[in-house]
Amino acid sequence: MQHCHTKVSTQFASKYLQQLCKHFAHKVTVEFDTTTGRVTFPGGLCFMLAEEEGLSFFCEAYVDEGVPRMKSVIDSHLIKFAWREEIAIEWQDGLPDPLPVDKLPSLKEFTVQ
């Protein structure tokens, strides 16, 4: 399994999370509310967490091309939805330690080795 994560600083984290999830739901399985999202992409799983200071993404890929694909899809759509502001998306390999399972319990679904 490959993992990556990022946190994008924005005041509109909840708005973007909901826009992304509604859009992705046209093609893949999605579950979301105003602060959390779970997207099952063909090559992996992505969790989103909207907080006051920004929108976090935590991804797990099941196939080799899964991480680059998820990053590309998320980046292109987030940039499109956030066109009114300049956002910086800087992905990091792996997952943060510790995982914020207190804020997003679904992260326990990840296969962390």
Backbone bond lengths (Angstrom), bond angles and torsions (degrees), N, CA, C in turn:
res aa  C-N    CA-C-N  psi(-1)  N-CA   C-N-CA  omega(-1)  CA-C   N-CA-C  phi
1 M - - - 1.460 - - 1.529 109.15 -
2 Q 1.295 114.49 140.39 1.455 121.29 174.88 1.521 107.90 -111.71
3 H 1.331 115.35 144.28 1.457 120.62 -179.83 1.523 110.13 -129.84
4 C 1.325 115.34 153.68 1.461 121.62 171.44 1.527 107.95 -153.59
5 H 1.325 115.16 163.02 1.461 119.26 177.93 1.527 109.51 -155.46
6 T 1.318 115.08 161.50 1.451 122.11 174.83 1.516 109.36 -158.13
7 K 1.320 115.30 159.82 1.465 121.08 172.92 1.520 107.04 -132.03
8 V 1.318 115.74 124.34 1.452 122.86 -177.64 1.523 108.08 -104.57
9 S 1.322 116.23 122.11 1.464 120.41 178.91 1.514 110.08 -74.68
10 T 1.318 116.05 123.76 1.465 122.35 178.50 1.524 109.33 -164.73
11 Q 1.311 115.33 151.12 1.464 120.95 174.50 1.523 111.26 -85.29
12 F 1.325 116.61 -7.20 1.456 121.58 -174.12 1.521 112.80 -113.88
13 A 1.313 116.62 34.86 1.463 121.67 -174.65 1.530 112.44 -57.18
14 S 1.299 117.65 -47.80 1.464 120.88 -178.68 1.526 111.10 -64.04
15 K 1.311 116.39 -42.59 1.472 120.95 178.71 1.528 110.19 -59.30
16 Y 1.327 117.21 -48.07 1.466 120.44 -178.25 1.524 111.66 -67.43
17 L 1.323 117.01 -39.32 1.465 120.37 177.96 1.528 109.57 -57.83
18 Q 1.311 116.53 -48.09 1.462 120.58 -178.43 1.529 111.91 -66.60
19 Q 1.331 117.55 -39.46 1.469 120.15 177.53 1.527 110.79 -63.32
20 L 1.333 116.05 -46.73 1.462 120.03 179.82 1.523 110.79 -60.32
21 C 1.316 116.38 -47.92 1.468 120.12 -177.54 1.522 111.99 -64.07
22 K 1.316 117.82 -42.75 1.469 120.37 177.96 1.526 110.41 -62.42
23 H 1.310 116.44 -40.96 1.458 120.54 -179.84 1.532 110.97 -67.34
24 F 1.326 116.92 -48.61 1.464 120.66 -179.39 1.527 111.83 -62.97
25 A 1.336 117.14 -29.30 1.466 121.56 -177.95 1.528 112.61 -63.43
26 H 1.321 118.34 -15.09 1.462 120.86 176.38 1.530 111.86 -69.79
27 K 1.356 116.45 -21.77 1.465 119.40 -175.51 1.521 114.80 -126.35
28 V 1.334 118.03 -23.88 1.468 120.74 -176.90 1.524 109.95 -135.08
29 T 1.317 115.69 171.21 1.463 121.25 179.77 1.527 109.86 -77.42
30 V 1.333 115.20 129.84 1.462 121.62 -176.32 1.520 109.36 -138.54
31 E 1.319 115.72 140.39 1.471 122.70 170.16 1.514 106.28 -129.90
32 F 1.346 117.42 135.06 1.457 118.26 -179.82 1.519 111.21 -160.73
33 D 1.325 112.79 161.71 1.462 121.85 169.26 1.531 105.53 -137.01
34 T 1.319 119.18 -157.57 1.466 120.08 -175.42 1.530 113.59 -75.92
35 T 1.335 117.96 -17.33 1.461 119.54 -176.94 1.525 115.13 -122.58
36 T 1.316 118.25 -15.13 1.456 119.98 -178.55 1.522 111.12 -135.47
37 G 1.325 114.93 150.99 1.450 120.00 177.24 1.519 110.63 -143.64
38 R 1.322 116.09 149.29 1.462 123.27 177.64 1.519 107.12 -134.42
39 V 1.341 116.63 117.26 1.459 121.96 -177.34 1.524 108.15 -120.32
40 T 1.329 116.00 125.50 1.459 121.21 177.30 1.524 108.11 -99.72
41 F 1.318 115.68 96.93 1.461 121.64 176.83 1.526 108.87 -79.85
42 P 1.339 118.65 162.26 1.466 119.96 178.93 1.531 113.34 -56.80
43 G 1.333 117.63 -34.12 1.457 120.18 -177.52 1.505 115.62 -103.80
44 G 1.335 117.88 6.45 1.458 118.48 -178.72 1.512 113.43 170.37
45 L 1.310 114.67 -167.03 1.456 123.25 -173.07 1.520 109.38 -127.64
46 C 1.329 117.18 138.63 1.462 121.68 178.34 1.525 109.48 -130.84
47 F 1.324 114.82 130.98 1.461 121.21 173.10 1.516 108.47 -109.25
48 M 1.332 116.56 143.27 1.457 122.42 178.06 1.520 108.73 -123.05
49 L 1.320 115.14 145.38 1.453 121.81 178.65 1.520 109.01 -135.39
50 A 1.336 116.68 117.47 1.460 122.27 178.12 1.524 109.07 -96.80
51 E 1.311 114.54 124.58 1.467 121.14 177.04 1.521 108.06 -130.36
52 E 1.327 116.97 173.22 1.461 121.42 -179.82 1.518 112.72 -55.64
53 E 1.324 116.46 -39.80 1.463 120.73 -174.27 1.527 114.76 -88.76
54 G 1.326 117.86 -8.00 1.459 118.19 177.90 1.517 114.56 162.06
55 L 1.327 114.29 -175.38 1.457 123.02 -178.08 1.517 109.07 -115.07
56 S 1.336 116.28 121.59 1.462 121.89 -179.53 1.518 110.53 -103.66
57 F 1.331 114.96 146.21 1.458 123.02 177.16 1.527 108.07 -125.78
58 F 1.322 116.43 135.13 1.462 123.34 177.44 1.525 106.43 -129.28
59 C 1.328 117.25 119.10 1.460 120.75 -173.35 1.526 111.95 -122.64
60 E 1.329 114.65 145.53 1.456 122.33 174.21 1.521 107.25 -131.68
61 A 1.347 116.59 126.62 1.459 121.49 -179.06 1.513 110.28 -106.43
62 Y 1.327 115.15 140.68 1.458 122.05 179.19 1.517 111.86 -96.77
63 V 1.329 116.54 -16.87 1.463 122.10 -179.25 1.526 108.28 -127.65
64 D 1.321 116.93 158.53 1.456 121.48 -175.55 1.522 113.91 -55.35
65 E 1.323 116.94 -42.22 1.465 119.43 -177.59 1.533 112.87 -84.22
66 G 1.328 117.54 2.88 1.460 121.58 -176.29 1.509 114.73 -63.08
67 V 1.337 117.65 -46.15 1.464 120.28 -177.76 1.526 111.42 -64.56
68 P 1.337 119.10 -52.69 1.465 117.48 179.70 1.531 113.18 -60.23
69 R 1.324 116.01 -35.31 1.471 119.42 178.90 1.519 111.97 -66.13
70 M 1.335 116.57 -46.99 1.467 119.59 179.67 1.524 110.60 -62.70
71 K 1.331 117.24 -44.51 1.466 120.48 178.38 1.527 110.49 -56.82
72 S 1.310 116.47 -46.40 1.458 121.33 -177.60 1.530 111.60 -63.20
73 V 1.320 116.72 -45.88 1.467 121.08 -179.63 1.527 110.53 -64.65
74 I 1.316 116.91 -46.17 1.469 120.67 -179.49 1.523 110.15 -64.70
75 D 1.337 116.84 -47.39 1.469 120.32 -179.17 1.524 111.76 -57.43
76 S 1.326 116.67 -51.56 1.466 119.56 -175.22 1.527 111.96 -63.04
77 H 1.317 116.90 -40.81 1.468 119.22 -179.28 1.522 112.11 -73.52
78 L 1.326 117.52 -40.13 1.469 119.61 179.39 1.526 110.30 -64.58
79 I 1.326 117.61 -41.66 1.463 120.60 178.32 1.527 110.34 -61.92
80 K 1.323 116.37 -39.19 1.469 120.43 178.68 1.530 110.85 -65.05
81 F 1.324 117.41 -45.30 1.464 120.79 -177.43 1.527 112.30 -73.02
82 A 1.325 117.50 -27.40 1.469 121.82 -176.99 1.526 111.48 -101.39
83 W 1.305 117.63 32.00 1.465 121.55 -174.32 1.525 113.47 -61.13
84 R 1.306 118.26 -19.52 1.466 120.95 -178.33 1.524 113.31 -79.65
85 E 1.308 116.99 -10.48 1.464 119.45 -178.56 1.530 109.85 -137.80
86 E 1.307 114.90 157.76 1.461 119.47 176.31 1.520 107.41 -88.11
87 I 1.320 115.74 119.75 1.460 118.94 178.58 1.526 109.43 -117.20
88 A 1.303 114.52 149.22 1.464 120.72 177.90 1.526 108.10 -113.43
89 I 1.327 115.61 126.28 1.462 120.98 179.20 1.525 107.01 -116.06
90 E 1.310 116.26 109.56 1.464 121.37 -179.00 1.523 108.78 -122.50
91 W 1.321 115.43 99.59 1.460 121.38 -178.29 1.521 110.94 -74.52
92 Q 1.318 114.74 146.61 1.462 121.57 174.45 1.523 108.25 -123.62
93 D 1.330 115.30 141.38 1.457 119.58 176.03 1.520 110.07 -70.01
94 G 1.312 116.14 152.97 1.458 120.95 179.00 1.512 111.72 77.81
95 L 1.324 114.83 -168.69 1.459 121.88 178.91 1.518 108.71 -120.14
96 P 1.317 118.09 153.93 1.470 119.55 178.08 1.523 110.05 -66.66
97 D 1.309 115.30 150.90 1.460 120.68 177.70 1.520 108.18 -122.51
98 P 1.299 117.62 113.81 1.463 128.40 6.34 1.529 111.33 -86.80
99 L 1.317 114.36 158.70 1.458 120.18 172.74 1.529 108.76 -68.57
100 P 1.311 119.01 139.75 1.476 120.42 -179.33 1.533 112.59 -78.74
101 V 1.340 116.90 58.96 1.464 120.27 -177.82 1.530 111.97 -68.16
102 D 1.329 117.40 -17.49 1.463 119.37 175.66 1.536 110.60 -68.42
103 K 1.337 116.80 -30.93 1.458 121.19 179.15 1.528 111.95 -94.72
104 L 1.334 116.08 -26.60 1.462 121.58 -176.49 1.529 108.59 -140.74
105 P 1.334 117.01 78.89 1.484 121.23 -176.52 1.521 114.24 -55.96
106 S 1.335 118.41 -26.12 1.463 120.99 -179.34 1.521 113.33 -62.35
107 L 1.321 117.68 -17.79 1.470 120.13 178.29 1.518 111.75 -60.52
108 K 1.319 117.51 -16.14 1.474 121.00 177.54 1.535 110.86 -65.64
109 E 1.340 116.78 -14.65 1.460 120.98 178.58 1.526 112.24 -71.05
110 F 1.327 116.87 -21.41 1.460 119.65 -178.10 1.513 111.79 -66.07
111 T 1.319 115.26 148.37 1.451 122.95 177.00 1.517 107.22 -91.84
112 V 1.300 117.59 89.96 1.462 121.42 -178.10 1.521 108.00 -96.24
113 Q 1.337 114.40 122.56 1.466 119.52 -177.49 1.495 111.01 -101.90
